[in-house]
Amino acid sequence: MKFTRWIDNFLLTITHNHIASYPTPKNLSYSWSFGSLSGLCLVLQILTGLFLSMHYIPDINFAFASVEHIMRDVNYGWLVRYMHANGASMFFFAIFFHIFRNIYFGSYLHPRVHLWFSGIVIFFLLMAIAFMGYVLPWGQMSFWGATVITNLFSAIPIYGSTIVEWLWGGFSVDQATLNRFYSFHFLLPFILAALAFSHIALLHESGSSDPLSLDSNKHNIHPSMITFYPYFYVKDLFAFFLGIFVFFIIVFYFPNTLGHPDNYINADPMVTPAHIVPEWYFLPFYAILRSIPNKLGGVIAMVFSIVSLSTLPFFVPKSRASQFRPIYTKVIWVFASNFLILGWIGQQPVEEPFTSIGIFSTILYFFILFIVLPLLCFGDFFFNHNITIILKNNFNKCYTFFVASFKIFHNSNFIFNYEKIIKNFKFILNKLKSLHNIQSLEIFKFFDIKEKKFFKLLKKNVLDMFNNFKNFF
């Protein structure tokens, strides 16, 4: 497949090269649409935020009232405000699924390491923007959430208290705090948009990954790739419409489900809520913070729970599809389930049995990242490295036996032991696949067929299968 530049206009050329004719692997699933859906959420947040800023007043005496004014008096202000509030939840929902998909399919590996690092930076910045935006309504949970989170910086040795006072602009969360949070919340999304464009540029430089971890990038265009338009833009368009449909169901029917009722009470520094909790997308990290008795240790563990994701590319020596690593996929599902448990623990009161469960889940989180995954990847590398050397020395024998098995199978009219042929075929095919760096320990799962179905398939078209395998190797 050859892509050529045929448009002279510079802007149209960028559109053509990076959207219309962008090389895309054929086998991408809908899980790859969460990245573009995150971009849609970013645009939605910036637009709704601009409209809200026209009526919001960053003053501790009028901030809460200005939000109510937007909800009650401004034409369709309730819609814009609910879209912005629930849009943040939709944004994090898409981001979490996007990160999980990358971890599950190993998309963080070479040559996409820099792409993965840029995504971690974007995630950090997004969390900072979301936190400052949560303070602006100036409700009870906004005020006390800001007090608790900013106080975490006091755990920094020597300069902690100074940093907290600098963040507050005084000796408590007050007018200066609200002013600077409003300024940063307005400015940082544009920086986030610039980082998102850089993220896309890095993606188009290295090329999209795919479920089978084929060696595909913009410099290596092969038959397994097709243009983004007109094929995959339809898939992304479907994901857009489905996401918008679910989003507006939440906005119109369940707008306050993901919020906290205490935030509809004006901030009162003299009344502390019984249970201070952040927004749902912060809960897993908040649970890790609470699980460490030491304040500084809790802050380090919370930050490191995100930073540690940047170490994943160093655990695997080469790209391998997750479906050829059954133990790895099970470990990732355990990791994701444990993350959900941490989110549930984060909203529970600090008492037993939630405290013990939180400590166990926190330990399991880091145990999987720094013990299980490195050992698993080291074991895969050691086994496959040695088996590949053995097969390279015996490739001709394996291939000859592979061809002979098919010829015998075809000429015998199936009058012999079927189980023996199946056993030989599985053995040889497994070794040949390993030799060509697919390296499956359970290669027959690749075909997703049982022995009876496999017999019927071979009996129906055995010669075509033989020719296809011969061309493949």
Helices and strands as residue ranges (DSSP letters): H 10-15, I 16-20, E 23-25, G 30-32, H 33-53, H 63-72, H 77-105, H 113-135, H 140-151, G 152-155, H 160-168, H 175-206, E 225-227, I 228-232, H 233-253, G 261-264, G 280-282, H 283-291, H 295-307, G 308-314, G 322-324, H 326-346, H 354-367, I 368-372, H 373-393, H 395-411, H 418-435, G 443-446, H 451-472
